[in-house]
Amino acid sequence: MPDQLIARQSEDEDGILRLVADTAPAMLAYFDADTHTCRFANARYAQHFGYTPQSIIGLDVREIVGALAWAEIEPYLSPNALDDTQTVRYTRQIKTSTGATQHLEVMLRPHEESGVLKGVVTLMTDVSHHHQVTQKMRDNEERMRKFSAITTEAIVLHRDGIIMDGNDALSRLTGYALGELRGTAILDYVAPAARLRALQNLRSESEDRYESIAIHKSGRHIPVEIEAKTMPGEDDGHRIVLLRDATDRLQTLQRLDFLAQHDLLTHLPNRARLNHLLTEAISKAEGQQSRLAVLSLDLDQFKAVNDSLSHRAGDLLLCEMAQRLKSALRPHDIVARIGGDDFVIVLPDNPSLLETEALVAQLRAPVEAPYQVEGTLLNVSLSVGIAMYPKDGECPESLLSNAEAALQMAKGRGRSFSQFYTPALEGRATRMLMQEQMLRDAVERGEFELHYQPQTLMQTGELAGFEALVRWKHPHRGLVLPDEFIGFAENRGLIAAVDRWVLNQACRQAKAWQEEGYPPVPLAVNLSAQEFRQRDVVEEVAQVLEDTRLDPRYLHIEITETTLMLSGTQMQQTLHALKALGVGLAIDDFGTGYSSLAYLRKHPIDRLKIDRSFITDLPHNPDAAAIVNAIVQMGQSLHLEILAEGVENAEQLQMLKKMGCAMMQGFLVSAPMPADHAAAWMSKHYQMLQKQ
């Protein structure tokens, strides 16, 4: 082959080699082993040190990299480091011209011929991005470690059910050290009754929140709330689980449930709980074809104790009486306080008239024994009315009503009398029929009047709205309060007509006030359960709003907890339809029924109104304070407005403020007023706020 052709071929190969070297993303160079001078460098290597591929040739390593860098890399170029012909790798850091840190991964590969070291191939790769990613991961891990250490919620990381790691809170929750937990099955720490649900959640990789039971090292069972998330990554299999100790929450709910079903003063079952227990007793007696006795009890002249001593003395007397009744009765007998000095006893086990009369006589001895109250010796007597199942009634309402009728007859005879219900008491039924006819006439003629009670913001005193309260303009008694006829109207099927009148009149009044120039505020009206059962409430409300031209946001509809719990989906659909109209929705007398968090979550409720019976006992009754605080906290967690009913003094106001209650209604602000007085009150109230 001619020399010129060989030379040209060599030049072509050098050019190809140069092209390949300059194209490589790494920095590449070759240094002579004896002189440490550069014999080859690609463009990236040369440019990194401020040279061209041509100008760097022949320069000494120290001259190229500088004295500081040379001191760092010289150990790697010593004969001892390169004599085994193995590639040497190390990483070094340098500062760029901008002050940033650059991480270089260096690979030195010896070049030998016949056992003699000829040179060293140097390959440098910029791995700064990798180091940055690694550092971010370390920072994230450190942040997560600190977060998991500081949180009070237990965190556990597991793979396929085997615990990999956890935080300190997990150790506190279970009683085991993390070293004891790692490598063990997570289901070992779940109570047997809850394992199936936990296993299903584990296998399905569900991320839904659910409740379970953890086992402490001591064997104690701990109710927990669990949330689990699958860690990202294909076929990773890791799950992170968060456990919250639900002990305090469940105890609070149980306490709230107990207080809602029991009298706050005596801790006996209240009226709602009595109805439930009496229904169960009747069902059992019906199945066994046996009798029940329902006793209505009342302390004679109890009002005199309150008036002559104090309400506190009256409360102490009632508490002592409750204890004496419980002690005198059998374990399966039922005793409840339904209000004031009114108690009810239910005697199951098929008592005869003589046995019932004998037991009443036995009760008198302990109940009528002298009471020592605040240093005063009190002698009281007991009046008792008795109704028998099934002779005197087959449902709780009729039995309680007839026992009450018998009690009134006993009280009419004097003190310390007992009276069985007899048909001779039917005169009371005749009076009820007359009252029913008068109420029907009042409905037809619209003989009602609305009074308006202000609702204000606690912190500022600003007017937040009014509640419309109906009064019956009785032809003989004058204005009759709703407590005296609403229940009667419900029992006689007249309440729907009353509700419609109230709704129409309230909307007209709200619109009239706006047209008179008063700032618009919501007006609340109460609708009964019958209204929701029997009529198309949504269509009716929409029609009234259209007729009165009232903006829907200025109408609030209040319902009771019992109404909220109407069976089926109709109630839920109705409330959502009302909400779609723009109407506000509130639960009235909250805390006295059986509604649960589940009902509150699935219905579009805006406001909870705490029943006045709890507010009345503030600030001196710790049980009342506990239930009010629990309702406020629960309402806030569900983003609901909280309004306290029946606020009558500054002490109650201050305690409610501290609890975080937002609004109030009660005599401390104003008693319910006729429309013209309410308008005058608004004018005066707005003037007072402007002066502040």
DOKOL-110947 format. One record per residue (C-alpha): x, y, z; residue in one letter. Coordinates in steps of 0.001 Angstrom, whole numbers, plus 500000, padded with zeros to 6 digits. Layout:
<recs>
[[X,Y,Z],"a"]
...
</recs>
This chain:
<recs>
[[500000,500000,500000],"m"]
[[501480,503401,499029],"p"]
[[502730,505512,501957],"d"]
[[500420,508382,501052],"q"]
[[497363,506153,501259],"l"]
[[498489,504777,504615],"i"]
[[499036,508296,505948],"a"]
[[495639,509394,504696],"r"]
[[493979,506347,506311],"q"]
[[495756,507112,509591],"s"]
[[494549,510699,509473],"e"]
[[490981,509488,508852],"d"]
[[491155,507143,511832],"e"]
[[492521,509946,514033],"d"]
[[489683,512187,512909],"g"]
[[487092,509517,513678],"i"]
[[488686,508912,517079],"l"]
[[488646,512656,517794],"r"]
[[484989,512924,516725],"l"]
[[483966,510041,518961],"v"]
[[485917,511422,521926],"a"]
[[484512,514931,521536],"d"]
[[480978,513572,521222],"t"]
[[481148,511594,524465],"a"]
[[479366,513296,527423],"p"]
[[482321,512576,529714],"a"]
[[485666,514389,529994],"m"]
[[488426,512169,528558],"l"]
[[492236,512522,528621],"a"]
[[495433,510433,528426],"y"]
[[498563,511200,530470],"f"]
[[502094,509846,530108],"d"]
[[503108,507699,533079],"a"]
[[506665,509028,533294],"d"]
[[506245,512730,532581],"t"]
[[502638,513169,533779],"h"]
[[502055,515255,530654],"t"]
[[498855,515233,528630],"c"]
[[499105,513408,525319],"r"]
[[495367,513518,524466],"f"]
[[492223,515289,525689],"a"]
[[488772,515613,524238],"n"]
[[487109,518994,523927],"a"]
[[485077,518669,527151],"r"]
[[488167,517874,529247],"y"]
[[490212,520705,527737],"a"]
[[487412,523268,528040],"q"]
[[486767,522264,531664],"h"]
[[490275,523468,532559],"f"]
[[490236,526472,530215],"g"]
[[492227,524996,527272],"y"]
[[491658,523787,523745],"t"]
[[492308,520172,522737],"p"]
[[495496,521392,521007],"q"]
[[496843,523762,523688],"s"]
[[496505,521262,526516],"i"]
[[498804,518721,524830],"i"]
[[502214,518473,526570],"g"]
[[501088,520197,529744],"l"]
[[501824,518642,533145],"d"]
[[498841,517381,535239],"v"]
[[499680,519787,538056],"r"]
[[499862,522645,535590],"e"]
[[496466,521722,534158],"i"]
[[494466,521140,537369],"v"]
[[496252,523539,539745],"g"]
[[498165,522964,542972],"a"]
[[495129,522389,545200],"l"]
[[493526,519859,542915],"a"]
[[496908,518174,542342],"w"]
[[497361,517667,546095],"a"]
[[493961,515966,546137],"e"]
[[494504,513609,543177],"i"]
[[498254,512909,543454],"e"]
[[497746,509916,545807],"p"]
[[495640,508223,543162],"y"]
[[498498,508530,540583],"l"]
[[501202,506978,542749],"s"]
[[502744,503677,541553],"p"]
[[501192,501843,544518],"n"]
[[497730,502963,543488],"a"]
[[498238,501918,539855],"l"]
[[500517,498917,540042],"d"]
[[497750,496317,540101],"d"]
[[496354,497401,536680],"t"]
[[492949,497862,538277],"q"]
[[490813,500864,537560],"t"]
[[490871,503489,540296],"v"]
[[487650,505393,541061],"r"]
[[487111,508352,543310],"y"]
[[484893,511429,543593],"t"]
[[486048,514961,544100],"r"]
[[484324,518286,544620],"q"]
[[485261,521602,543031],"i"]
[[483882,525107,543191],"k"]
[[482729,526581,539877],"t"]
[[483155,530207,538882],"s"]
[[479615,530870,540127],"t"]
[[480424,529478,543570],"g"]
[[478373,526311,543126],"a"]
[[479735,522918,544157],"t"]
[[480422,520505,541300],"q"]
[[480793,516786,541938],"h"]
[[483113,514911,539565],"l"]
[[483403,511157,539417],"e"]
[[486937,510262,538248],"v"]
[[488054,506932,536794],"m"]
[[491790,506245,536235],"l"]
[[492640,503248,534058],"r"]
[[496320,502231,533743],"p"]
[[497776,501524,530266],"h"]
[[500467,498831,530273],"e"]
[[502586,497218,527598],"e"]
[[504647,494117,528452],"s"]
[[504127,494780,532145],"g"]
[[505400,498349,531882],"v"]
[[503098,501238,532808],"l"]
[[502920,503571,529810],"k"]
[[500168,505970,530789],"g"]
[[496836,506588,532431],"v"]
[[493426,507096,530829],"v"]
[[491408,509664,532769],"t"]
[[487609,509705,532527],"l"]
[[485711,512406,534458],"m"]
[[481901,512551,534696],"t"]
[[479859,515383,536170],"d"]
[[477579,513679,538709],"v"]
[[476350,516871,540393],"s"]
[[472726,516195,539481],"h"]
[[472894,512742,541035],"h"]
[[474328,514209,544236],"h"]
[[471625,516893,544313],"q"]
[[468888,514288,543927],"v"]
[[470503,512134,546607],"t"]
[[470789,515099,548965],"q"]
[[467152,516047,548387],"k"]
[[466160,512504,549208],"m"]
[[468215,512648,552387],"r"]
[[466665,516015,553291],"d"]
[[463179,514630,552663],"n"]
[[463969,511571,554739],"e"]
[[465232,513786,557555],"e"]
[[462123,515963,557371],"r"]
[[459907,512882,557440],"m"]
[[461912,511456,560335],"r"]
[[461449,514660,562340],"k"]
[[457773,514851,561394],"f"]
[[457117,511250,562405],"s"]
[[459024,511825,565655],"a"]
[[457083,514933,566639],"i"]
[[453567,513794,565629],"t"]
[[451339,512247,568277],"t"]
[[449874,509835,565724],"e"]
[[451478,506428,565339],"a"]
[[453058,505709,561946],"i"]
[[454063,502246,560752],"v"]
[[455687,501222,557460],"l"]
[[455116,497630,556378],"h"]
[[455632,495461,553326],"r"]
[[453175,492652,552677],"d"]
[[452066,492891,556308],"g"]
[[455555,492738,557824],"i"]
[[456551,495804,559854],"i"]
[[459614,497564,558422],"m"]
[[459721,500679,560601],"d"]
[[457699,503037,562770],"g"]
[[457911,506169,564867],"n"]
[[458125,506813,568597],"d"]
[[454356,507326,568808],"a"]
[[453908,503739,567588],"l"]
[[455994,502515,570515],"s"]
[[453939,504604,572922],"r"]
[[450676,503298,571457],"l"]
[[451614,499593,571497],"t"]
[[454046,499493,574418],"g"]
[[456687,497737,572284],"y"]
[[460120,499121,571351],"a"]
[[460645,499631,567606],"l"]
[[463258,496869,567648],"g"]
[[460591,494455,568918],"e"]
[[458128,495519,566226],"l"]
[[460398,495367,563165],"r"]
[[460115,492121,561247],"g"]
[[456852,491045,562912],"t"]
[[453405,490723,561333],"a"]
[[451256,493826,561676],"i"]
[[448137,491692,562218],"l"]
[[449698,490349,565442],"d"]
[[448887,493724,567025],"y"]
[[445234,493780,565903],"v"]
[[442523,492369,568188],"a"]
[[441055,489069,566890],"p"]
[[437602,490603,566443],"a"]
[[439063,493259,564112],"a"]
[[441575,491142,562153],"r"]
[[439269,490161,559293],"l"]
[[438543,493809,558451],"r"]
[[442250,494671,558751],"a"]
[[443213,491722,556514],"l"]
[[440654,492754,553879],"q"]
[[442009,496295,553940],"n"]
[[445570,494974,553645],"l"]
[[444819,492728,550668],"r"]
[[442688,495240,548789],"s"]
[[445178,498074,549415],"e"]
[[442179,500224,550317],"s"]
[[442926,503788,551380],"e"]
[[439594,504332,553148],"d"]
[[439626,505416,556787],"r"]
[[438232,502818,559184],"y"]
[[438122,501982,562875],"e"]
[[439885,499029,564471],"s"]
[[441272,497752,567790],"i"]
[[444997,497582,568577],"a"]
[[446495,495334,571263],"i"]
[[448887,496914,573747],"h"]
[[451836,494931,575099],"k"]
[[449962,494711,578396],"s"]
[[447037,493041,576633],"g"]
[[444848,496138,576853],"r"]
[[442670,496823,573815],"h"]
[[442928,500313,572311],"i"]
[[440334,501675,569853],"p"]
[[442138,503270,566894],"v"]
[[441284,505090,563690],"e"]
[[443370,503878,560743],"i"]
[[444380,505394,557428],"e"]
[[446699,503549,555034],"a"]
[[448433,504638,551829],"k"]
[[450329,502560,549288],"t"]
[[453806,503904,548652],"m"]
[[454536,504871,545001],"p"]
[[456642,502536,542895],"g"]
[[455860,499589,540660],"e"]
[[455584,496335,542618],"d"]
[[456949,498139,545666],"d"]
[[454507,496566,548123],"g"]
[[455185,499115,550886],"h"]
[[452253,500604,552796],"r"]
[[452389,503436,555309],"i"]
[[449738,503279,558013],"v"]
[[448671,506052,560368],"l"]
[[446945,505098,563634],"l"]
[[445116,507560,565875],"r"]
[[444229,506610,569418],"d"]
[[440439,507009,569449],"a"]
[[440014,506367,573169],"t"]
[[439321,509983,574164],"d"]
[[437021,510599,571192],"r"]
[[434967,507467,571837],"l"]
[[434739,508216,575546],"q"]
[[433536,511733,574718],"t"]
[[430929,510374,572290],"l"]
[[429811,507765,574822],"q"]
[[429558,510457,577462],"r"]
[[427681,512701,575042],"l"]
[[425319,509827,574209],"d"]
[[424759,509114,577910],"f"]
[[424049,512755,578718],"l"]
[[421685,513058,575743],"a"]
[[419628,510145,577080],"q"]
[[419788,510920,580785],"h"]
[[418698,513710,583079],"d"]
[[421681,515955,583804],"l"]
[[420768,516447,587442],"l"]
[[419900,512932,588648],"t"]
[[421519,510879,585845],"h"]
[[418269,508924,585553],"l"]
[[416882,508179,582060],"p"]
[[415179,511244,580570],"n"]
[[411908,511345,578615],"r"]
[[413482,510246,575326],"a"]
[[415238,507293,576974],"r"]
[[412071,506411,578915],"l"]
[[410061,506181,575692],"n"]
[[412675,503815,574267],"h"]
[[412780,501618,577401],"l"]
[[408993,501595,577751],"l"]
[[408584,500573,574107],"t"]
[[410932,497636,574692],"e"]
[[409082,496654,577881],"a"]
[[405712,496757,576092],"i"]
[[407056,494608,573256],"s"]
[[408328,492033,575752],"k"]
[[405061,492075,577727],"a"]
[[403056,491638,574547],"e"]
[[405080,488579,573600],"g"]
[[404630,487090,577069],"q"]
[[400992,488233,577358],"q"]
[[401819,489874,580687],"s"]
[[401046,493173,582406],"r"]
[[403061,496328,583037],"l"]
[[402476,499075,585569],"a"]
[[403390,502679,584720],"v"]
[[403621,505006,587729],"l"]
[[403653,508805,587383],"s"]
[[405142,510378,590547],"l"]
[[405131,513965,591747],"d"]
[[406415,515603,594947],"l"]
[[403672,517564,596670],"d"]
[[404459,521249,597224],"q"]
[[407913,520973,595640],"f"]
[[407646,524554,594397],"k"]
[[407574,525700,598025],"a"]
[[411018,524161,598593],"v"]
[[412472,526131,595686],"n"]
[[410744,529335,596752],"d"]
[[411499,529141,600480],"s"]
[[415052,527754,600301],"l"]
[[416716,527881,596878],"s"]
[[416840,526115,593551],"h"]
[[420034,524435,594728],"r"]
[[418141,523004,597703],"a"]
[[415454,521760,595318],"g"]
[[418091,520110,593146],"d"]
[[419655,518377,596157],"l"]
[[416235,517132,597226],"l"]
[[415557,515703,593743],"l"]
[[418948,513964,593630],"c"]
[[418378,512362,597028],"e"]
[[414878,511286,596001],"m"]
[[416268,509700,592820],"a"]
[[418755,507676,594866],"q"]
[[416028,506519,597274],"r"]
[[413795,505427,594390],"l"]
[[416615,503435,592764],"k"]
[[417488,501767,596067],"s"]
[[413861,500837,596763],"a"]
[[413222,499303,593318],"l"]
[[414325,496017,591837],"r"]
[[417240,495992,589344],"p"]
[[414961,495362,586350],"h"]
[[412460,498108,587245],"d"]
[[412744,501380,585330],"i"]
[[412843,504812,586964],"v"]
[[413170,508048,584969],"a"]
[[412966,511784,585558],"r"]
[[410994,513524,582815],"i"]
[[411197,517090,584133],"g"]
[[410899,519209,587279],"g"]
[[409765,516975,590113],"d"]
[[408073,514526,587719],"d"]
[[409316,510930,587861],"f"]
[[408070,507801,586086],"v"]
[[408484,504195,587228],"i"]
[[407811,501157,585023],"v"]
[[407177,497819,586751],"l"]
[[407539,494794,584461],"p"]
[[407066,491104,585417],"d"]
[[403264,490977,585222],"n"]
[[402281,492852,588423],"p"]
[[398675,492632,589591],"s"]
[[396744,495642,590876],"l"]
[[397316,494514,594463],"l"]
[[401042,493932,593897],"e"]
[[401364,497364,592271],"t"]
[[399525,499038,595131],"e"]
[[401723,497209,597663],"a"]
[[404920,498305,595893],"l"]
[[403714,501930,595870],"v"]
[[403164,501667,599609],"a"]
[[406683,500273,600020],"q"]
[[408096,503223,598057],"l"]
[[406475,505768,600313],"r"]
[[408458,504793,603406],"a"]
[[411933,505681,602047],"p"]
[[410792,508488,599727],"v"]
[[408690,510298,602339],"e"]
[[411284,509902,605130],"a"]
[[412719,513312,606234],"p"]
[[415429,514896,604046],"y"]
[[418387,516848,605450],"q"]
[[419087,519566,602867],"v"]
[[421624,522331,603589],"e"]
[[420958,522139,607313],"g"]
[[417167,522125,606940],"t"]
[[414975,519118,607721],"l"]
[[412365,518663,604989],"l"]
[[409280,516455,605062],"n"]
[[407756,515716,601667],"v"]
[[404877,513619,600391],"s"]
[[404377,511762,597135],"l"]
[[401386,511673,594773],"s"]
[[401179,508722,592392],"v"]
[[399119,508020,589283],"g"]
[[399050,504474,587889],"i"]
[[398183,503072,584455],"a"]
[[398251,499345,583627],"m"]
[[399229,497693,580341],"y"]
[[397310,496575,578356],"p"]
[[394090,497621,580154],"k"]
[[394832,501364,580208],"d"]
[[396860,501673,577017],"g"]
[[399004,499729,574571],"e"]
[[401632,502316,573636],"c"]
[[403990,504568,575626],"p"]
[[402027,507711,574801],"e"]
[[398680,506427,576036],"s"]
[[400120,504787,579150],"l"]
[[402066,507910,580157],"l"]
[[399097,510151,579365],"s"]
[[396686,508043,581415],"n"]
[[399155,507724,584311],"a"]
[[399458,511521,584263],"e"]
[[395675,511873,584257],"a"]
[[395503,509565,587272],"a"]
[[398244,511601,588990],"l"]
[[396275,514812,588552],"q"]
[[393256,513129,590106],"m"]
[[395423,511939,593051],"a"]
[[396805,515447,593598],"k"]
[[393282,516812,593512],"g"]
[[392370,514610,596473],"r"]
[[395183,516055,598620],"g"]
[[398705,515027,599551],"r"]
[[400216,511539,599536],"s"]
[[397455,509867,597523],"f"]
[[397650,507162,594849],"s"]
[[395182,506774,591998],"q"]
[[394710,504046,589392],"f"]
[[393485,505176,585993],"y"]
[[389767,504492,585498],"t"]
[[387280,505261,582705],"p"]
[[385823,507878,585027],"a"]
[[388789,510032,584056],"l"]
[[387483,510177,580494],"e"]
[[386156,513647,581293],"g"]
[[389696,514730,580605],"r"]
[[389362,513283,577098],"a"]
[[386212,515331,576598],"t"]
[[388104,518472,577540],"r"]
[[390807,517508,575043],"m"]
[[388215,517180,572259],"l"]
[[386961,520673,573043],"m"]
[[390513,522013,572930],"q"]
[[391034,520244,569603],"e"]
[[387984,521918,568102],"q"]
[[389127,525333,569338],"m"]
[[392550,524754,567794],"l"]
[[390966,523696,564484],"r"]
[[388938,526913,564492],"d"]
[[392111,528896,565192],"a"]
[[393816,527250,562210],"v"]
[[390909,528058,559903],"e"]
[[390727,531671,561085],"r"]
[[394488,532264,561384],"g"]
[[394168,533124,565075],"e"]
[[397919,533062,565614],"f"]
[[400594,535673,566119],"e"]
[[404333,535548,565501],"l"]
[[406864,536857,567984],"h"]
[[410488,537333,566945],"y"]
[[413542,536604,569091],"q"]
[[416921,538055,567988],"p"]
[[419989,535899,567330],"q"]
[[423335,537710,567714],"t"]
[[427047,537118,567216],"l"]
[[428685,536596,570601],"m"]
[[431945,538406,569883],"q"]
[[430525,541608,568349],"t"]
[[426875,541671,569366],"g"]
[[425836,542130,565718],"e"]
[[422372,540911,564729],"l"]
[[422652,537562,562927],"a"]
[[418949,536833,562471],"g"]
[[415574,536209,564141],"f"]
[[413615,533121,565064],"e"]
[[409877,533300,564437],"a"]
[[407921,531831,567384],"l"]
[[404185,531243,567108],"v"]
[[401593,532222,569736],"r"]
[[397945,531075,569836],"w"]
[[395473,533905,570420],"k"]
[[393211,531797,572636],"h"]
[[389645,533159,572935],"p"]
[[389665,532771,576746],"h"]
[[393311,532638,577830],"r"]
[[394879,535257,575589],"g"]
[[398304,534500,574069],"l"]
[[399239,530844,574627],"v"]
[[402894,529779,574340],"l"]
[[403806,527027,571843],"p"]
[[404833,524546,574580],"d"]
[[401155,524326,575531],"e"]
[[399656,523568,572111],"f"]
[[402317,522467,569588],"i"]
[[402526,518914,570989],"g"]
[[398725,518747,571065],"f"]
[[398565,519989,567468],"a"]
[[401049,517301,566403],"e"]
[[399019,514555,568102],"n"]
[[395813,515769,566429],"r"]
[[397312,516181,562950],"g"]
[[396952,519982,562944],"l"]
[[400607,520956,563046],"i"]
[[401092,521026,559264],"a"]
[[398489,523776,558919],"a"]
[[400139,525761,561722],"v"]
[[403543,525292,560042],"d"]
[[402224,526632,556726],"r"]
[[400744,529719,558375],"w"]
[[404011,530417,560232],"v"]
[[406143,529930,557093],"l"]
[[404007,532279,554999],"n"]
[[403689,534971,557660],"q"]
[[407404,534901,558572],"a"]
[[408535,535282,554949],"c"]
[[406150,538196,554428],"r"]
[[407447,539924,557574],"q"]
[[411104,539409,556571],"a"]
[[410426,540961,553155],"k"]
[[408461,543845,554728],"a"]
[[411374,544711,557037],"w"]
[[413760,544757,554073],"q"]
[[411449,547068,552124],"e"]
[[411309,549355,555175],"e"]
[[415099,549740,554971],"g"]
[[416258,547404,557718],"y"]
[[419441,545444,556892],"p"]
[[418434,541989,555638],"p"]
[[419046,539135,558086],"v"]
[[417860,535501,558012],"p"]
[[414560,534587,559646],"l"]
[[414282,531064,561100],"a"]
[[411058,529036,561205],"v"]
[[410397,525604,562681],"n"]
[[408876,522824,560575],"l"]
[[407551,519650,562193],"s"]
[[408232,516036,561261],"a"]
[[404634,515705,560005],"q"]
[[405224,518477,557497],"e"]
[[408077,516435,556001],"f"]
[[406100,513178,556057],"r"]
[[402806,514369,554612],"q"]
[[403574,517151,552133],"r"]
[[405922,518248,549385],"d"]
[[407865,520653,551597],"v"]
[[410235,521763,548824],"v"]
[[407419,522797,546485],"e"]
[[405600,524522,549337],"e"]
[[408670,526518,550431],"v"]
[[409502,527457,546833],"a"]
[[405946,528721,546318],"q"]
[[405998,530840,549491],"v"]
[[409355,532361,548507],"l"]
[[407984,533187,545083],"e"]
[[404763,534673,546489],"d"]
[[406591,536841,549035],"t"]
[[409573,537665,546710],"r"]
[[411958,536831,549582],"l"]
[[415517,535865,548671],"d"]
[[415905,532179,549795],"p"]
[[419131,532914,551703],"r"]
[[417097,534942,554217],"y"]
[[414966,531931,555182],"l"]
[[416340,529333,557622],"h"]
[[414356,526170,558305],"i"]
[[414812,524519,561699],"e"]
[[414105,520831,562271],"i"]
[[414537,518608,565316],"t"]
[[416906,515654,565589],"e"]
[[413887,513334,565454],"t"]
[[412816,514823,562137],"t"]
[[416355,514467,560812],"l"]
[[416295,510725,561520],"m"]
[[413148,509962,559499],"l"]
[[413710,506625,557768],"s"]
[[414550,506149,554106],"g"]
[[416201,508433,551613],"t"]
[[413230,510809,551319],"q"]
[[414412,513035,554157],"m"]
[[417923,513298,552730],"q"]
[[416575,514111,549256],"q"]
[[414181,516704,550684],"t"]
[[416913,518502,552638],"l"]
[[419247,518552,549630],"h"]
[[416420,519956,547501],"a"]
[[415752,522693,550075],"l"]
[[419472,523447,550129],"k"]
[[419424,523720,546337],"a"]
[[416756,526425,546683],"l"]
[[419273,528427,548732],"g"]
[[417498,527984,552067],"v"]
[[419569,527587,555268],"g"]
[[419059,524454,557404],"l"]
[[419475,524122,561183],"a"]
[[418950,521401,563806],"i"]
[[416924,522764,566715],"d"]
[[417279,521566,570337],"d"]
[[420464,519672,569432],"f"]
[[421753,517223,572030],"g"]
[[418368,515928,573207],"t"]
[[417863,513262,570535],"g"]
[[419690,510293,569080],"y"]
[[421315,511737,565965],"s"]
[[424888,510693,565230],"s"]
[[427852,512042,563298],"l"]
[[426768,509880,560378],"a"]
[[423448,511765,560133],"y"]
[[425166,515126,560336],"l"]
[[427673,514220,557620],"r"]
[[425140,512972,555086],"k"]
[[422700,515895,555426],"h"]
[[423437,519470,554226],"p"]
[[423049,521073,557663],"i"]
[[424362,524626,558196],"d"]
[[423766,525188,561913],"r"]
[[423384,523377,565240],"l"]
[[421280,525015,567964],"k"]
[[422318,523733,571405],"i"]
[[419232,522933,573470],"d"]
[[418462,525438,576231],"r"]
[[418340,522677,578882],"s"]
[[422142,522395,578673],"f"]
[[422686,526166,578653],"i"]
[[420449,526653,581701],"t"]
[[422806,524530,583828],"d"]
[[425885,526566,582874],"l"]
[[428300,527430,584325],"p"]
[[427834,525407,587527],"h"]
[[427022,521938,586159],"n"]
[[430200,520234,584835],"p"]
[[428174,517643,582910],"d"]
[[426275,520373,581075],"a"]
[[429556,522180,580346],"a"]
[[431066,518948,579007],"a"]
[[428188,518257,576632],"i"]
[[428049,521874,575385],"v"]
[[431810,521921,574779],"n"]
[[431599,518566,572968],"a"]
[[428824,519881,570687],"i"]
[[430799,523054,569923],"v"]
[[433972,521105,569101],"q"]
[[432072,518592,566988],"m"]
[[430244,521355,565115],"g"]
[[433477,523215,564416],"q"]
[[435122,520040,563092],"s"]
[[432175,519672,560679],"l"]
[[432313,523407,559764],"h"]
[[428828,524085,561153],"l"]
[[427560,527280,562759],"e"]
[[426869,526848,566485],"i"]
[[424096,528790,568244],"l"]
[[423329,528508,571969],"a"]
[[419651,528793,572934],"e"]
[[418402,530147,576249],"g"]
[[421377,532360,577189],"v"]
[[420184,534366,580171],"e"]
[[423207,535734,582029],"n"]
[[426737,537068,581522],"a"]
[[428373,534011,583122],"e"]
[[426831,531752,580509],"q"]
[[427904,534159,577763],"l"]
[[431534,534239,578930],"q"]
[[431776,530446,579195],"m"]
[[430251,529975,575742],"l"]
[[432675,532512,574285],"k"]
[[435624,530606,575735],"k"]
[[434274,527388,574223],"m"]
[[434197,529014,570782],"g"]
[[430406,529179,570365],"c"]
[[429636,531717,567629],"a"]
[[426020,532825,568195],"m"]
[[423423,533048,570915],"m"]
[[419708,533515,571466],"q"]
[[417975,534151,574760],"g"]
[[416652,536615,577285],"f"]
[[420143,538102,577774],"l"]
[[419655,539621,574313],"v"]
[[415887,539951,574249],"s"]
[[412644,538100,574901],"a"]
[[410522,537230,571834],"p"]
[[408691,540346,570589],"m"]
[[405783,541198,568302],"p"]
[[406802,542446,564847],"a"]
[[406502,546160,565642],"d"]
[[408539,545812,568838],"h"]
[[411160,543779,566958],"a"]
[[411479,546570,564383],"a"]
[[411965,549140,567152],"a"]
[[414508,546857,568792],"w"]
[[416453,546616,565512],"m"]
[[416603,550396,565147],"s"]
[[417853,550833,568694],"k"]
[[420328,547962,568361],"h"]
[[421882,549292,565154],"y"]
[[422221,552778,566687],"q"]
[[423950,551303,569724],"m"]
[[426437,549347,567556],"l"]
[[427250,552461,565508],"q"]
[[428170,554373,568680],"k"]
[[430616,551676,569803],"q"]
</recs>
